């Protein structure tokens, strides 16, 4: 039997007030305490209009402190209230399960301790990217990588699909304690990508609009141009396909033969 306390991690979406689902809003309004996992003071003020007890998670961040330690502090802050029998909501930018470690860990820990805990999805930066850049990920495929992870590990890229790189502003940070890395780190990222793409290949720097009065940043450059470009933690880089899809004639012929055997053709 679940204990009295509970935890729900909800997504606020990316654009203030526009993306909040009725269910996520209901969870916020009915909570005993709301933890705000957002980096914008305006968003926190907006949340305070929905609930009287909103507590920011931002003070746990420290320059030079590992984000893993910060995330652990955030998880324990939420769980401390759950253990007191309170209905706790963690409200996070976008989708609470996308590039957000604390919600996953907090829900897992709460469930392990016998508390009811679940996640409510939200509109993520990825959703906004598809809309703003006019990309259908089902047309030729779409691959997503965290920029540093792509640098640290040997990955196989499919240049016939879109490539989406997240957190390029901290590319190459092995300390997990920085909020940005200088351009020379991105130069190594470009060197990695240049193994599969020409340095003149088009690239788009994208940043979602977080306020209704703003427009998204959509800046066209090249792969090499990413080195000198202004790219912060919240910017995303998209590389369009570099080659056409290559037909797999052997598999197609096997399927045609299967159609004939079954009687479809």
N, C-alpha and C positions, 0 to 999 in steps of 0.2 A: 504493500500500500504506500502511495506517495505521501510524503510529509506535507505540511501546510504551506510552506514557502514555495514559490514558483519563479521561473525565469522565462521570459520571452525576449528574444533578440529580433528587432524589427528593422526593416529598411526604410529610410526616409526618402529614397530616391536621390537624384542629383540636383534637380532644380527646386529651390526653396518653395515648399507649399504645393507645388504642382504635381508631384509624383507620389504623394503619400496616399496609400490605399485606405479605404474605410476601415478595414480590419486592423491595420497597423495603428491608425488613429485611435480606435476603440481601446486597444491594448494600452496605449500611452495614457489615455484619459482615465482608465480604470486602475492603473498601477498605484502602489503605495509609494514607490520611488522610481524615478527614471534616471538612468545614467546616459549621458550624451557623449557618444563617440564621434564627435565632429570637431573640425579645426576652425570653424568660422563662428565668431561671436554673434553674428546676426542670426545664425541658425539656432544657437542656444537661446537667444532672446525669444525667438519664435516658438521654440519648444516650451519655454516658460509660460507662454500664453495658453498652452494646452494642459500644463500640469504645474502645481505649486512647488513640487520638490524635484527639481532637475539638478543633477550633480555632474559637473564636467569631468571627463576622463583625461582631458588634455594636460593638466598639471603633472601627470605621471611621466610625461616625456621630459627627458633631460639630454641636452647636447653632450655627447661623450658616453652616455649610458646605453648599454645594449638594449635594443628594442625588445628582446626576449624577456629581459627583466621588467621592462615597462609593461609588457603585455601580462606578465604574471601578476603584477600589482593591480592591473585593471580587473583581471578575473577575480582575484581575491576580494576586491572592493565590492563587486556585484554579489559574489557568493556570501559575503559576510551578512548582507541584508536578507538574502534568501534564507540563510540559516536561522534568522530571527523570525521566520514565519511570514515574511512580507512578499507581496506580489511585486516582483522586480522586472523592469523593462530596460533593456539595453537598446538605445536608438542609435543607429549607425548610418553613415552616408551610404547612398546607393543600395546595393544588396548586402545584407550583413554577413553573407558567407563568401563574398568575393574580395580577395585581398584584405581580409580582416581576420586575423588569427584569434583575438580574444573571444568573439562570439562562439566560435567552434569549441574552444577549450572550456569556456564557461558552461556551455550546454552539456558537454561531455562530463564535466566534473559534477555538475548539479544532478544529472541523472545517476551517476555512480553513487552519489550520496543519498539517493532515494527521493529526489525532488522532481516535480514535473517541470520539464524544460523543452522548448522547441523554438524553431526559427520561422519567421514570416518573411518571405522574399520582398525585394524592392527593385525598382528600376535602377540598373547599374550603369556605370560609365560605358560598358560594352554595348548595352542597349542603345544608349544615346549616340554612340559612335556609328552604329549601323544606320541609324536614321539620318544623322547629320552628313555623313560621307556617302550615303546612298549605296551601301554595301549589302548585298545579300550573301550571307556566309554559305548558303546552300548552292550557289551557282558554280563556283570552282573550289570551294573549301576555304577554311580560315583556320590558321594556327596561331595560338597565343603562347607567349613566353614572358616570364619576368626577365627583364634585361640582364640582371646580374646572374641569374641561374643559367641563362644561355651562354654567358661568358665562362662560368665556373665548370660547366659540364659539356661533354661532347654530345651534341644533339644533331639529328638529321633533319635538315630543312627541305621542305617541298616548295620549290620556287614557282610551281604552277598555281599555288594557292596564295591568298593574302597572308601576310605576316604582321601580327600585331605585337608590339613590344611595350610592356608596362613598366612603370617606375624607371624610366630611362634617366631621370634626373639624379638618381643615386646609383647609376650603373657602375659596377665594379667595387662597391663597398663591401669589404669582407668583415668589417668590424660590427655591422648592424647597429652602429652608434652615430651615424651621420645623417643629416637631413639633406645633403647634396654632395655631389662629387664634381671636381673641376673637369674642364673640357678634355684634358689629357686622358682621363679614364674613358670617355666616350670614344676617343681615338682607337682604343683597344677594341671596344665594341664594334666600331666600323671595320677594323681589320678582320675581326671574326666574321662579320657579315660579308665582307668582300671576298671571302673564299667561295661564296655562292652567288653573289650579285656583283655587277659592275659598279664601280664607285659613282658612276653617273646615273645610276638607277633612281627613279623618282621615289621620294619619301614624303609623307605628310605628317606634320606635327599637329596633334589634335588635343584640345582641352575643352571639356564640357562646360557649358554655361551653368553656373550654380545659382544665379538669380534670374528671374523672369525678364528683367530689363537688360540683361547681358546677351551677347551672341557668342557662340562657340569660337574658339580659336582654330582656324583651319589654315595652316601655313604650308605651302608647297616648297619643297627644297629637293636636294639629292642626298644619297647615302653619305657622300663625303661632306655635304653641307651640314650634317647633323653635328659635326665636331664643334663648329663655331656657333651654332644656333643657341638661342636662349631656351633652355629646357629645364623646368622645375620638376618637383616630385610628382605633381599631378598631371603632367603632360604625357601623352601616349604617342608612340610613333607607329605609323602604318606604312608598310611596303606593299605595293600592288604586285600582282604576279609578274614574273620576269620571263615566263615562257608559256606556250600553249599547253593544254592538257595533252598528254601522249596516249593515244589509244592502246589498249591491251588487246591485241588482235587474237591472241591465243585464247584468252578467257571468253571473248565475244563469240569465237567459233564454237567453243564448248557449249555455251549457252544456246546458240542456234541449233546445235545438234540435239541438245536436251529438249528444246521446243519441238523439234521434228519427232523425236522419240515419244514424247508425251502426246503429241497430236495438236499442239498449239499452232504449228505452221503447216 
